[in-house]
Structure formats: C-alpha cells, structure tokens
C-alpha cells in the first residue's frame, strides 16, 4: 500500500509538472498529456530503482527511450486512432 501511495504522488507531481512546462512553452495543453507526464514520472522512478548501480549515461538512455515510447504511443492513440488532434 505504501508503494501505491508513493506512485500516486509521483504521478500527480509529474502530471502537474509536465502540464505547467507545456503551458509555459506552448501556452496550452491537453489532459491526456498530463496523464502521459504523470505516467512518465512514475515510470522513471521505477526505472531508476531497477537500474541502481548503472552509470548515469545508461540511466539517461533508458529514461529517454521510455519517455519517447510513452509519448509516441500516446500520440498514436490520441491522434491517429481517436483523431483528437492533441
């Protein structure tokens, strides 16, 4: 239960943080991008724990690959499949 609570908090921080960055940069965002930001932040936390002992370079490559994958899948689902134009 403690781990689930931590991941919920991480999701919330990532969701709000990503939304604020996107609003600051693009002047707009979409709720699905907040969800993607929260998911990425939570997954990064898990990934960092699993990669303890690895170099910063390896962690960076793994994290950026994971974030790119989440963004790509979200874009394919929202834009191509559902036609939302996010």
N, C-alpha and C positions, 0 to 999 in steps of 0.2 A: 504494500500500500504506500509506503514511504517513497518508493521509486516512481510510482504512478503520479504522486503529488508533485514530485520534482519535475517530471516530464511535462506535466500540465503547466507548471510555472515557466519552464523553459519555452514551451510552445507560445504562451502568452507574451513573454518578453520578445521572442523572435517575431511574432506576428505584429506586435505594435511597432517594434523597431524597424522592421522591413517596410511597413506602411509609411512610417514617418520619413524614412530615407526616400522612398519612391515619391511621396508627395512633395518633398523638398526638391527633388530632381525634376520630376515630370509635371508637378502641380496637380496630379490626380493618381488614383489607384483603384483597384477593384478588390472586392472582398476575397476573391479566390487567390489573389497574390498575397494577401495577409495570411491565408491558410498555408500557402506554399512557404512563406517566410517562417512561420511557426514550425512547420514540419522540418524544414532545413535546419533550423537552430537546434531542435530536439535531436535530430539525427546526427548533427555534428558533435553534440555532447556524447552520444553513444559511441560514435566512431573514434573520438579522441580517447575514450576509456579503453576501447578494444585495441588501440594502436599504441598503448603505453610502451615506452622503450624504443619506439621507432624514431627516426630523425624528423626534424621539423619539415624537411623537404617532402618526405614520404606522406606525412600527415596533410600537408598542403595540397599535394596532388590528389590524394584520396578525397579530401573535403571538396575541392573544386570540381572534381569529377562527379561526386554525389550531388552537389548543388546544381550543376549543369543538367544532370539527369532528371532531377525533380522539376526544374524549370521547363525542360524540353517536354516531359510527359504532361505537365500542366498545360503548356501551350498547345500541344497536340489535342488534348481532351477538350479544352475550353474553346479553342479557335477552329480547329478542323472538324472535330466530331460534333460539338454542340453549336458552333457558329456564333459564339458570343462576342467575338471581336475584342477580346481582352487585350 
